[in-house]
Amino acid sequence: MSESTLTTKGQITIPKAVRETLHLEPGDKVYFDVRDDGTVLLMARNEPLEKLFGMLKHKVRKGRRVSIEEMDPGSLDTHDR
């Protein structure tokens, strides 16, 4: 486990081992998720947008056109699903 000290300005230094593990570099953003039990999750937001490409699988075969009704599942009757 790593440790850091809070400064009078409310700042902390992320320990080197944590920065290396998360591949953090100057300018990267990090987010804090404070849980009800007092634990805090630190999330690195340093991945380029291009890395997200293709992460969602297509439900429709390539080349098949989709109607507006198919795009809005709420508009379909229950027997069409």
PyMOL Python script that loads the backbone (N, CA, C, O; Angstrom):
from pymol import cmd

cmd.read_pdbstr("""\
ATOM      1  N   MET A   1       0.839  -1.164   0.000  1.00  0.00           N
ATOM      2  CA  MET A   1       0.000   0.000   0.000  1.00  0.00           C
ATOM      3  C   MET A   1       0.895   1.241   0.000  1.00  0.00           C
ATOM      4  O   MET A   1       1.927   1.273   0.671  1.00  0.00           O
ATOM      5  N   SER A   2       0.492   2.253  -0.753  1.00  0.00           N
ATOM      6  CA  SER A   2       1.248   3.503  -0.835  1.00  0.00           C
ATOM      7  C   SER A   2       0.610   4.556   0.051  1.00  0.00           C
ATOM      8  O   SER A   2      -0.576   4.478   0.371  1.00  0.00           O
ATOM      9  N   GLU A   3       1.404   5.538   0.443  1.00  0.00           N
ATOM     10  CA  GLU A   3       0.930   6.600   1.331  1.00  0.00           C
ATOM     11  C   GLU A   3       1.354   7.956   0.792  1.00  0.00           C
ATOM     12  O   GLU A   3       2.401   8.090   0.159  1.00  0.00           O
ATOM     13  N   SER A   4       0.517   8.967   1.055  1.00  0.00           N
ATOM     14  CA  SER A   4       0.825  10.330   0.664  1.00  0.00           C
ATOM     15  C   SER A   4       0.308  11.262   1.750  1.00  0.00           C
ATOM     16  O   SER A   4      -0.604  10.903   2.494  1.00  0.00           O
ATOM     17  N   THR A   5       0.885  12.458   1.846  1.00  0.00           N
ATOM     18  CA  THR A   5       0.504  13.427   2.869  1.00  0.00           C
ATOM     19  C   THR A   5      -0.206  14.613   2.227  1.00  0.00           C
ATOM     20  O   THR A   5       0.238  15.131   1.202  1.00  0.00           O
ATOM     21  N   LEU A   6      -1.294  15.034   2.827  1.00  0.00           N
ATOM     22  CA  LEU A   6      -2.062  16.177   2.354  1.00  0.00           C
ATOM     23  C   LEU A   6      -1.359  17.473   2.755  1.00  0.00           C
ATOM     24  O   LEU A   6      -0.979  17.638   3.914  1.00  0.00           O
ATOM     25  N   THR A   7      -1.184  18.394   1.803  1.00  0.00           N
ATOM     26  CA  THR A   7      -0.546  19.683   2.096  1.00  0.00           C
ATOM     27  C   THR A   7      -1.587  20.662   2.640  1.00  0.00           C
ATOM     28  O   THR A   7      -2.782  20.370   2.643  1.00  0.00           O
ATOM     29  N   THR A   8      -1.127  21.810   3.093  1.00  0.00           N
ATOM     30  CA  THR A   8      -2.049  22.839   3.598  1.00  0.00           C
ATOM     31  C   THR A   8      -2.938  23.389   2.491  1.00  0.00           C
ATOM     32  O   THR A   8      -3.986  23.969   2.774  1.00  0.00           O
ATOM     33  N   LYS A   9      -2.536  23.215   1.237  1.00  0.00           N
ATOM     34  CA  LYS A   9      -3.347  23.650   0.094  1.00  0.00           C
ATOM     35  C   LYS A   9      -4.326  22.560  -0.362  1.00  0.00           C
ATOM     36  O   LYS A   9      -5.044  22.744  -1.345  1.00  0.00           O
ATOM     37  N   GLY A  10      -4.354  21.431   0.347  1.00  0.00           N
ATOM     38  CA  GLY A  10      -5.271  20.348  -0.021  1.00  0.00           C
ATOM     39  C   GLY A  10      -4.753  19.482  -1.144  1.00  0.00           C
ATOM     40  O   GLY A  10      -5.538  18.780  -1.781  1.00  0.00           O
ATOM     41  N   GLN A  11      -3.468  19.505  -1.409  1.00  0.00           N
ATOM     42  CA  GLN A  11      -2.882  18.733  -2.504  1.00  0.00           C
ATOM     43  C   GLN A  11      -2.163  17.500  -1.970  1.00  0.00           C
ATOM     44  O   GLN A  11      -1.673  17.480  -0.841  1.00  0.00           O
ATOM     45  N   ILE A  12      -2.114  16.477  -2.812  1.00  0.00           N
ATOM     46  CA  ILE A  12      -1.329  15.291  -2.499  1.00  0.00           C
ATOM     47  C   ILE A  12      -0.474  14.945  -3.710  1.00  0.00           C
ATOM     48  O   ILE A  12      -0.788  15.334  -4.835  1.00  0.00           O
ATOM     49  N   THR A  13       0.599  14.219  -3.472  1.00  0.00           N
ATOM     50  CA  THR A  13       1.404  13.680  -4.557  1.00  0.00           C
ATOM     51  C   THR A  13       1.037  12.214  -4.701  1.00  0.00           C
ATOM     52  O   THR A  13       1.064  11.463  -3.727  1.00  0.00           O
ATOM     53  N   ILE A  14       0.696  11.809  -5.914  1.00  0.00           N
ATOM     54  CA  ILE A  14       0.395  10.397  -6.152  1.00  0.00           C
ATOM     55  C   ILE A  14       1.730   9.652  -6.143  1.00  0.00           C
ATOM     56  O   ILE A  14       2.625   9.983  -6.921  1.00  0.00           O
ATOM     57  N   PRO A  15       1.871   8.663  -5.283  1.00  0.00           N
ATOM     58  CA  PRO A  15       3.142   7.945  -5.183  1.00  0.00           C
ATOM     59  C   PRO A  15       3.599   7.370  -6.528  1.00  0.00           C
ATOM     60  O   PRO A  15       2.779   6.987  -7.363  1.00  0.00           O
ATOM     61  N   LYS A  16       4.902   7.318  -6.718  1.00  0.00           N
ATOM     62  CA  LYS A  16       5.491   6.870  -7.975  1.00  0.00           C
ATOM     63  C   LYS A  16       4.995   5.492  -8.385  1.00  0.00           C
ATOM     64  O   LYS A  16       4.708   5.268  -9.561  1.00  0.00           O
ATOM     65  N   ALA A  17       4.887   4.569  -7.442  1.00  0.00           N
ATOM     66  CA  ALA A  17       4.434   3.208  -7.773  1.00  0.00           C
ATOM     67  C   ALA A  17       3.021   3.225  -8.346  1.00  0.00           C
ATOM     68  O   ALA A  17       2.713   2.464  -9.263  1.00  0.00           O
ATOM     69  N   VAL A  18       2.161   4.093  -7.810  1.00  0.00           N
ATOM     70  CA  VAL A  18       0.782   4.204  -8.304  1.00  0.00           C
ATOM     71  C   VAL A  18       0.779   4.849  -9.689  1.00  0.00           C
ATOM     72  O   VAL A  18       0.081   4.382 -10.590  1.00  0.00           O
ATOM     73  N   ARG A  19       1.560   5.924  -9.861  1.00  0.00           N
ATOM     74  CA  ARG A  19       1.654   6.584 -11.180  1.00  0.00           C
ATOM     75  C   ARG A  19       2.133   5.614 -12.244  1.00  0.00           C
ATOM     76  O   ARG A  19       1.607   5.598 -13.357  1.00  0.00           O
ATOM     77  N   GLU A  20       3.123   4.809 -11.908  1.00  0.00           N
ATOM     78  CA  GLU A  20       3.652   3.844 -12.879  1.00  0.00           C
ATOM     79  C   GLU A  20       2.625   2.764 -13.208  1.00  0.00           C
ATOM     80  O   GLU A  20       2.462   2.390 -14.369  1.00  0.00           O
ATOM     81  N   THR A  21       1.936   2.265 -12.184  1.00  0.00           N
ATOM     82  CA  THR A  21       0.936   1.220 -12.401  1.00  0.00           C
ATOM     83  C   THR A  21      -0.203   1.714 -13.291  1.00  0.00           C
ATOM     84  O   THR A  21      -0.682   0.984 -14.158  1.00  0.00           O
ATOM     85  N   LEU A  22      -0.635   2.962 -13.069  1.00  0.00           N
ATOM     86  CA  LEU A  22      -1.741   3.538 -13.839  1.00  0.00           C
ATOM     87  C   LEU A  22      -1.277   4.230 -15.118  1.00  0.00           C
ATOM     88  O   LEU A  22      -2.092   4.759 -15.875  1.00  0.00           O
ATOM     89  N   HIS A  23       0.050   4.223 -15.360  1.00  0.00           N
ATOM     90  CA  HIS A  23       0.630   4.875 -16.542  1.00  0.00           C
ATOM     91  C   HIS A  23       0.247   6.354 -16.589  1.00  0.00           C
ATOM     92  O   HIS A  23      -0.069   6.886 -17.653  1.00  0.00           O
ATOM     93  N   LEU A  24       0.278   7.007 -15.438  1.00  0.00           N
ATOM     94  CA  LEU A  24      -0.062   8.432 -15.357  1.00  0.00           C
ATOM     95  C   LEU A  24       1.132   9.290 -15.732  1.00  0.00           C
ATOM     96  O   LEU A  24       2.271   9.003 -15.365  1.00  0.00           O
ATOM     97  N   GLU A  25       0.844  10.338 -16.465  1.00  0.00           N
ATOM     98  CA  GLU A  25       1.865  11.307 -16.859  1.00  0.00           C
ATOM     99  C   GLU A  25       1.338  12.704 -16.570  1.00  0.00           C
ATOM    100  O   GLU A  25       0.129  12.881 -16.419  1.00  0.00           O
ATOM    101  N   PRO A  26       2.218  13.703 -16.489  1.00  0.00           N
ATOM    102  CA  PRO A  26       1.747  15.072 -16.245  1.00  0.00           C
ATOM    103  C   PRO A  26       0.653  15.470 -17.239  1.00  0.00           C
ATOM    104  O   PRO A  26       0.786  15.253 -18.444  1.00  0.00           O
ATOM    105  N   GLY A  27      -0.410  16.047 -16.727  1.00  0.00           N
ATOM    106  CA  GLY A  27      -1.528  16.468 -17.569  1.00  0.00           C
ATOM    107  C   GLY A  27      -2.672  15.470 -17.612  1.00  0.00           C
ATOM    108  O   GLY A  27      -3.780  15.827 -18.015  1.00  0.00           O
ATOM    109  N   ASP A  28      -2.430  14.221 -17.205  1.00  0.00           N
ATOM    110  CA  ASP A  28      -3.508  13.228 -17.181  1.00  0.00           C
ATOM    111  C   ASP A  28      -4.515  13.605 -16.100  1.00  0.00           C
ATOM    112  O   ASP A  28      -4.161  14.222 -15.095  1.00  0.00           O
ATOM    113  N   LYS A  29      -5.764  13.229 -16.316  1.00  0.00           N
ATOM    114  CA  LYS A  29      -6.810  13.490 -15.334  1.00  0.00           C
ATOM    115  C   LYS A  29      -7.047  12.239 -14.506  1.00  0.00           C
ATOM    116  O   LYS A  29      -6.937  11.116 -14.999  1.00  0.00           O
ATOM    117  N   VAL A  30      -7.374  12.455 -13.239  1.00  0.00           N
ATOM    118  CA  VAL A  30      -7.788  11.357 -12.368  1.00  0.00           C
ATOM    119  C   VAL A  30      -9.106  11.759 -11.713  1.00  0.00           C
ATOM    120  O   VAL A  30      -9.348  12.938 -11.453  1.00  0.00           O
ATOM    121  N   TYR A  31      -9.943  10.776 -11.452  1.00  0.00           N
ATOM    122  CA  TYR A  31     -11.236  11.002 -10.823  1.00  0.00           C
ATOM    123  C   TYR A  31     -11.292  10.229  -9.517  1.00  0.00           C
ATOM    124  O   TYR A  31     -10.727   9.142  -9.399  1.00  0.00           O
ATOM    125  N   PHE A  32     -11.979  10.802  -8.541  1.00  0.00           N
ATOM    126  CA  PHE A  32     -12.135  10.187  -7.239  1.00  0.00           C
ATOM    127  C   PHE A  32     -13.596   9.829  -7.044  1.00  0.00           C
ATOM    128  O   PHE A  32     -14.475  10.672  -7.224  1.00  0.00           O
ATOM    129  N   ASP A  33     -13.858   8.589  -6.679  1.00  0.00           N
ATOM    130  CA  ASP A  33     -15.211   8.129  -6.372  1.00  0.00           C
ATOM    131  C   ASP A  33     -15.248   7.792  -4.890  1.00  0.00           C
ATOM    132  O   ASP A  33     -14.696   6.777  -4.465  1.00  0.00           O
ATOM    133  N   VAL A  34     -15.904   8.649  -4.098  1.00  0.00           N
ATOM    134  CA  VAL A  34     -15.981   8.447  -2.660  1.00  0.00           C
ATOM    135  C   VAL A  34     -17.206   7.588  -2.358  1.00  0.00           C
ATOM    136  O   VAL A  34     -18.332   7.953  -2.698  1.00  0.00           O
ATOM    137  N   ARG A  35     -16.975   6.453  -1.721  1.00  0.00           N
ATOM    138  CA  ARG A  35     -18.048   5.514  -1.389  1.00  0.00           C
ATOM    139  C   ARG A  35     -18.655   5.848  -0.030  1.00  0.00           C
ATOM    140  O   ARG A  35     -18.053   6.559   0.774  1.00  0.00           O
ATOM    141  N   ASP A  36     -19.852   5.328   0.213  1.00  0.00           N
ATOM    142  CA  ASP A  36     -20.551   5.568   1.478  1.00  0.00           C
ATOM    143  C   ASP A  36     -19.760   5.076   2.681  1.00  0.00           C
ATOM    144  O   ASP A  36     -19.874   5.641   3.769  1.00  0.00           O
ATOM    145  N   ASP A  37     -18.957   4.028   2.500  1.00  0.00           N
ATOM    146  CA  ASP A  37     -18.202   3.475   3.631  1.00  0.00           C
ATOM    147  C   ASP A  37     -16.880   4.210   3.873  1.00  0.00           C
ATOM    148  O   ASP A  37     -16.102   3.808   4.739  1.00  0.00           O
ATOM    149  N   GLY A  38     -16.619   5.285   3.115  1.00  0.00           N
ATOM    150  CA  GLY A  38     -15.410   6.070   3.306  1.00  0.00           C
ATOM    151  C   GLY A  38     -14.249   5.685   2.419  1.00  0.00           C
ATOM    152  O   GLY A  38     -13.233   6.379   2.405  1.00  0.00           O
ATOM    153  N   THR A  39     -14.371   4.590   1.673  1.00  0.00           N
ATOM    154  CA  THR A  39     -13.302   4.230   0.747  1.00  0.00           C
ATOM    155  C   THR A  39     -13.367   5.129  -0.476  1.00  0.00           C
ATOM    156  O   THR A  39     -14.428   5.649  -0.824  1.00  0.00           O
ATOM    157  N   VAL A  40     -12.235   5.304  -1.116  1.00  0.00           N
ATOM    158  CA  VAL A  40     -12.146   6.167  -2.295  1.00  0.00           C
ATOM    159  C   VAL A  40     -11.496   5.387  -3.418  1.00  0.00           C
ATOM    160  O   VAL A  40     -10.449   4.768  -3.228  1.00  0.00           O
ATOM    161  N   LEU A  41     -12.116   5.414  -4.590  1.00  0.00           N
ATOM    162  CA  LEU A  41     -11.531   4.814  -5.784  1.00  0.00           C
ATOM    163  C   LEU A  41     -10.898   5.920  -6.613  1.00  0.00           C
ATOM    164  O   LEU A  41     -11.529   6.946  -6.866  1.00  0.00           O
ATOM    165  N   LEU A  42      -9.670   5.722  -7.031  1.00  0.00           N
ATOM    166  CA  LEU A  42      -8.976   6.663  -7.903  1.00  0.00           C
ATOM    167  C   LEU A  42      -8.998   6.061  -9.302  1.00  0.00           C
ATOM    168  O   LEU A  42      -8.523   4.944  -9.507  1.00  0.00           O
ATOM    169  N   MET A  43      -9.547   6.794 -10.263  1.00  0.00           N
ATOM    170  CA  MET A  43      -9.645   6.287 -11.629  1.00  0.00           C
ATOM    171  C   MET A  43      -8.846   7.174 -12.562  1.00  0.00           C
ATOM    172  O   MET A  43      -9.011   8.394 -12.573  1.00  0.00           O
ATOM    173  N   ALA A  44      -7.985   6.555 -13.340  1.00  0.00           N
ATOM    174  CA  ALA A  44      -7.181   7.290 -14.313  1.00  0.00           C
ATOM    175  C   ALA A  44      -7.994   7.482 -15.582  1.00  0.00           C
ATOM    176  O   ALA A  44      -8.630   6.550 -16.073  1.00  0.00           O
ATOM    177  N   ARG A  45      -7.967   8.691 -16.104  1.00  0.00           N
ATOM    178  CA  ARG A  45      -8.640   9.005 -17.374  1.00  0.00           C
ATOM    179  C   ARG A  45      -7.575   9.445 -18.367  1.00  0.00           C
ATOM    180  O   ARG A  45      -7.547  10.597 -18.798  1.00  0.00           O
ATOM    181  N   ASN A  46      -6.701   8.512 -18.722  1.00  0.00           N
ATOM    182  CA  ASN A  46      -5.574   8.863 -19.580  1.00  0.00           C
ATOM    183  C   ASN A  46      -5.534   8.055 -20.868  1.00  0.00           C
ATOM    184  O   ASN A  46      -4.528   8.076 -21.578  1.00  0.00           O
ATOM    185  N   GLU A  47      -6.600   7.352 -21.175  1.00  0.00           N
ATOM    186  CA  GLU A  47      -6.630   6.569 -22.405  1.00  0.00           C
ATOM    187  C   GLU A  47      -7.137   7.431 -23.554  1.00  0.00           C
ATOM    188  O   GLU A  47      -8.107   8.170 -23.382  1.00  0.00           O
ATOM    189  N   PRO A  48      -6.507   7.354 -24.716  1.00  0.00           N
ATOM    190  CA  PRO A  48      -6.987   8.142 -25.851  1.00  0.00           C
ATOM    191  C   PRO A  48      -8.345   7.627 -26.337  1.00  0.00           C
ATOM    192  O   PRO A  48      -8.643   6.439 -26.219  1.00  0.00           O
ATOM    193  N   LEU A  49      -9.154   8.517 -26.876  1.00  0.00           N
ATOM    194  CA  LEU A  49     -10.482   8.180 -27.362  1.00  0.00           C
ATOM    195  C   LEU A  49     -10.444   7.080 -28.413  1.00  0.00           C
ATOM    196  O   LEU A  49     -11.359   6.259 -28.488  1.00  0.00           O
ATOM    197  N   GLU A  50      -9.396   7.059 -29.220  1.00  0.00           N
ATOM    198  CA  GLU A  50      -9.290   6.068 -30.279  1.00  0.00           C
ATOM    199  C   GLU A  50      -9.277   4.641 -29.730  1.00  0.00           C
ATOM    200  O   GLU A  50      -9.650   3.704 -30.435  1.00  0.00           O
ATOM    201  N   LYS A  51      -8.853   4.473 -28.488  1.00  0.00           N
ATOM    202  CA  LYS A  51      -8.787   3.146 -27.892  1.00  0.00           C
ATOM    203  C   LYS A  51     -10.172   2.558 -27.656  1.00  0.00           C
ATOM    204  O   LYS A  51     -10.315   1.342 -27.526  1.00  0.00           O
ATOM    205  N   LEU A  52     -11.204   3.421 -27.599  1.00  0.00           N
ATOM    206  CA  LEU A  52     -12.573   2.957 -27.391  1.00  0.00           C
ATOM    207  C   LEU A  52     -13.193   2.393 -28.668  1.00  0.00           C
ATOM    208  O   LEU A  52     -14.199   1.685 -28.607  1.00  0.00           O
ATOM    209  N   PHE A  53     -12.605   2.699 -29.816  1.00  0.00           N
ATOM    210  CA  PHE A  53     -13.180   2.272 -31.090  1.00  0.00           C
ATOM    211  C   PHE A  53     -13.321   0.760 -31.133  1.00  0.00           C
ATOM    212  O   PHE A  53     -12.362   0.034 -30.867  1.00  0.00           O
ATOM    213  N   GLY A  54     -14.512   0.285 -31.466  1.00  0.00           N
ATOM    214  CA  GLY A  54     -14.747  -1.138 -31.630  1.00  0.00           C
ATOM    215  C   GLY A  54     -15.023  -1.891 -30.350  1.00  0.00           C
ATOM    216  O   GLY A  54     -15.148  -3.115 -30.378  1.00  0.00           O
ATOM    217  N   MET A  55     -15.124  -1.195 -29.218  1.00  0.00           N
ATOM    218  CA  MET A  55     -15.328  -1.929 -27.979  1.00  0.00           C
ATOM    219  C   MET A  55     -16.765  -2.409 -27.816  1.00  0.00           C
ATOM    220  O   MET A  55     -17.012  -3.340 -27.048  1.00  0.00           O
ATOM    221  N   LEU A  56     -17.706  -1.809 -28.507  1.00  0.00           N
ATOM    222  CA  LEU A  56     -19.091  -2.266 -28.476  1.00  0.00           C
ATOM    223  C   LEU A  56     -19.360  -3.148 -29.685  1.00  0.00           C
ATOM    224  O   LEU A  56     -19.063  -2.780 -30.821  1.00  0.00           O
ATOM    225  N   LYS A  57     -19.920  -4.301 -29.423  1.00  0.00           N
ATOM    226  CA  LYS A  57     -20.220  -5.222 -30.527  1.00  0.00           C
ATOM    227  C   LYS A  57     -21.478  -4.750 -31.245  1.00  0.00           C
ATOM    228  O   LYS A  57     -22.414  -4.233 -30.634  1.00  0.00           O
ATOM    229  N   HIS A  58     -21.470  -4.941 -32.538  1.00  0.00           N
ATOM    230  CA  HIS A  58     -22.640  -4.585 -33.337  1.00  0.00           C
ATOM    231  C   HIS A  58     -23.665  -5.709 -33.241  1.00  0.00           C
ATOM    232  O   HIS A  58     -23.325  -6.885 -33.367  1.00  0.00           O
ATOM    233  N   LYS A  59     -24.931  -5.332 -33.016  1.00  0.00           N
ATOM    234  CA  LYS A  59     -25.998  -6.322 -32.981  1.00  0.00           C
ATOM    235  C   LYS A  59     -26.562  -6.557 -34.372  1.00  0.00           C
ATOM    236  O   LYS A  59     -27.293  -7.520 -34.603  1.00  0.00           O
ATOM    237  N   VAL A  60     -26.222  -5.684 -35.279  1.00  0.00           N
ATOM    238  CA  VAL A  60     -26.758  -5.754 -36.634  1.00  0.00           C
ATOM    239  C   VAL A  60     -25.645  -6.171 -37.579  1.00  0.00           C
ATOM    240  O   VAL A  60     -24.516  -5.690 -37.482  1.00  0.00           O
ATOM    241  N   ARG A  61     -25.976  -7.065 -38.488  1.00  0.00           N
ATOM    242  CA  ARG A  61     -24.980  -7.479 -39.469  1.00  0.00           C
ATOM    243  C   ARG A  61     -24.552  -6.307 -40.327  1.00  0.00           C
ATOM    244  O   ARG A  61     -25.368  -5.443 -40.650  1.00  0.00           O
ATOM    245  N   LYS A  62     -23.301  -6.266 -40.693  1.00  0.00           N
ATOM    246  CA  LYS A  62     -22.767  -5.180 -41.503  1.00  0.00           C
ATOM    247  C   LYS A  62     -23.518  -5.085 -42.827  1.00  0.00           C
ATOM    248  O   LYS A  62     -23.772  -6.096 -43.482  1.00  0.00           O
ATOM    249  N   GLY A  63     -23.865  -3.876 -43.208  1.00  0.00           N
ATOM    250  CA  GLY A  63     -24.536  -3.658 -44.481  1.00  0.00           C
ATOM    251  C   GLY A  63     -26.055  -3.652 -44.378  1.00  0.00           C
ATOM    252  O   GLY A  63     -26.719  -3.200 -45.310  1.00  0.00           O
ATOM    253  N   ARG A  64     -26.624  -4.130 -43.294  1.00  0.00           N
ATOM    254  CA  ARG A  64     -28.070  -4.150 -43.127  1.00  0.00           C
ATOM    255  C   ARG A  64     -28.537  -2.795 -42.632  1.00  0.00           C
ATOM    256  O   ARG A  64     -27.999  -2.270 -41.657  1.00  0.00           O
ATOM    257  N   ARG A  65     -29.528  -2.226 -43.290  1.00  0.00           N
ATOM    258  CA  ARG A  65     -30.077  -0.944 -42.862  1.00  0.00           C
ATOM    259  C   ARG A  65     -31.052  -1.177 -41.709  1.00  0.00           C
ATOM    260  O   ARG A  65     -31.740  -2.197 -41.651  1.00  0.00           O
ATOM    261  N   VAL A  66     -31.092  -0.210 -40.796  1.00  0.00           N
ATOM    262  CA  VAL A  66     -31.947  -0.308 -39.624  1.00  0.00           C
ATOM    263  C   VAL A  66     -32.959   0.827 -39.670  1.00  0.00           C
ATOM    264  O   VAL A  66     -32.604   1.976 -39.936  1.00  0.00           O
ATOM    265  N   SER A  67     -34.226   0.498 -39.408  1.00  0.00           N
ATOM    266  CA  SER A  67     -35.272   1.523 -39.414  1.00  0.00           C
ATOM    267  C   SER A  67     -35.256   2.300 -38.100  1.00  0.00           C
ATOM    268  O   SER A  67     -34.656   1.863 -37.118  1.00  0.00           O
ATOM    269  N   ILE A  68     -35.916   3.449 -38.093  1.00  0.00           N
ATOM    270  CA  ILE A  68     -36.036   4.260 -36.889  1.00  0.00           C
ATOM    271  C   ILE A  68     -36.734   3.456 -35.784  1.00  0.00           C
ATOM    272  O   ILE A  68     -36.360   3.545 -34.615  1.00  0.00           O
ATOM    273  N   GLU A  69     -37.731   2.687 -36.155  1.00  0.00           N
ATOM    274  CA  GLU A  69     -38.459   1.891 -35.178  1.00  0.00           C
ATOM    275  C   GLU A  69     -37.537   0.856 -34.520  1.00  0.00           C
ATOM    276  O   GLU A  69     -37.661   0.596 -33.323  1.00  0.00           O
ATOM    277  N   GLU A  70     -36.621   0.269 -35.283  1.00  0.00           N
ATOM    278  CA  GLU A  70     -35.690  -0.703 -34.719  1.00  0.00           C
ATOM    279  C   GLU A  70     -34.677  -0.041 -33.780  1.00  0.00           C
ATOM    280  O   GLU A  70     -34.191  -0.671 -32.841  1.00  0.00           O
ATOM    281  N   MET A  71     -34.361   1.240 -34.039  1.00  0.00           N
ATOM    282  CA  MET A  71     -33.423   1.961 -33.187  1.00  0.00           C
ATOM    283  C   MET A  71     -34.048   2.354 -31.854  1.00  0.00           C
ATOM    284  O   MET A  71     -33.330   2.567 -30.878  1.00  0.00           O
ATOM    285  N   ASP A  72     -35.369   2.453 -31.798  1.00  0.00           N
ATOM    286  CA  ASP A  72     -36.084   2.860 -30.581  1.00  0.00           C
ATOM    287  C   ASP A  72     -36.900   1.678 -30.068  1.00  0.00           C
ATOM    288  O   ASP A  72     -38.057   1.507 -30.453  1.00  0.00           O
ATOM    289  N   PRO A  73     -36.301   0.860 -29.198  1.00  0.00           N
ATOM    290  CA  PRO A  73     -36.997  -0.324 -28.711  1.00  0.00           C
ATOM    291  C   PRO A  73     -38.325  -0.008 -28.017  1.00  0.00           C
ATOM    292  O   PRO A  73     -39.205  -0.868 -27.982  1.00  0.00           O
ATOM    293  N   GLY A  74     -38.496   1.182 -27.471  1.00  0.00           N
ATOM    294  CA  GLY A  74     -39.735   1.548 -26.817  1.00  0.00           C
ATOM    295  C   GLY A  74     -40.908   1.673 -27.782  1.00  0.00           C
ATOM    296  O   GLY A  74     -42.066   1.620 -27.365  1.00  0.00           O
ATOM    297  N   SER A  75     -40.614   1.837 -29.067  1.00  0.00           N
ATOM    298  CA  SER A  75     -41.680   2.025 -30.043  1.00  0.00           C
ATOM    299  C   SER A  75     -42.189   0.699 -30.606  1.00  0.00           C
ATOM    300  O   SER A  75     -43.204   0.677 -31.302  1.00  0.00           O
ATOM    301  N   LEU A  76     -41.504  -0.400 -30.317  1.00  0.00           N
ATOM    302  CA  LEU A  76     -41.926  -1.713 -30.832  1.00  0.00           C
ATOM    303  C   LEU A  76     -43.010  -2.329 -29.952  1.00  0.00           C
ATOM    304  O   LEU A  76     -43.001  -2.160 -28.733  1.00  0.00           O
ATOM    305  N   ASP A  77     -43.926  -3.031 -30.570  1.00  0.00           N
ATOM    306  CA  ASP A  77     -44.909  -3.807 -29.803  1.00  0.00           C
ATOM    307  C   ASP A  77     -44.194  -4.982 -29.175  1.00  0.00           C
ATOM    308  O   ASP A  77     -43.159  -5.415 -29.682  1.00  0.00           O
ATOM    309  N   THR A  78     -44.722  -5.510 -28.079  1.00  0.00           N
ATOM    310  CA  THR A  78     -44.063  -6.616 -27.392  1.00  0.00           C
ATOM    311  C   THR A  78     -43.967  -7.863 -28.263  1.00  0.00           C
ATOM    312  O   THR A  78     -43.051  -8.665 -28.078  1.00  0.00           O
ATOM    313  N   HIS A  79     -44.883  -8.047 -29.205  1.00  0.00           N
ATOM    314  CA  HIS A  79     -44.809  -9.241 -30.052  1.00  0.00           C
ATOM    315  C   HIS A  79     -43.739  -9.103 -31.135  1.00  0.00           C
ATOM    316  O   HIS A  79     -43.398 -10.096 -31.778  1.00  0.00           O
ATOM    317  N   ASP A  80     -43.194  -7.886 -31.358  1.00  0.00           N
ATOM    318  CA  ASP A  80     -42.144  -7.687 -32.350  1.00  0.00           C
ATOM    319  C   ASP A  80     -40.754  -7.951 -31.787  1.00  0.00           C
ATOM    320  O   ASP A  80     -39.794  -8.034 -32.553  1.00  0.00           O
ATOM    321  N   ARG A  81     -40.619  -8.086 -30.472  1.00  0.00           N
ATOM    322  CA  ARG A  81     -39.291  -8.231 -29.851  1.00  0.00           C
ATOM    323  C   ARG A  81     -38.817  -9.640 -29.862  1.00  0.00           C
ATOM    324  O   ARG A  81     -37.722  -9.926 -29.378  1.00  0.00           O
TER     325      ARG A  81
END
""", "prot")
cmd.dss("prot")
cmd.show_as("cartoon", "prot")
cmd.util.cbc("prot")
cmd.orient("prot")
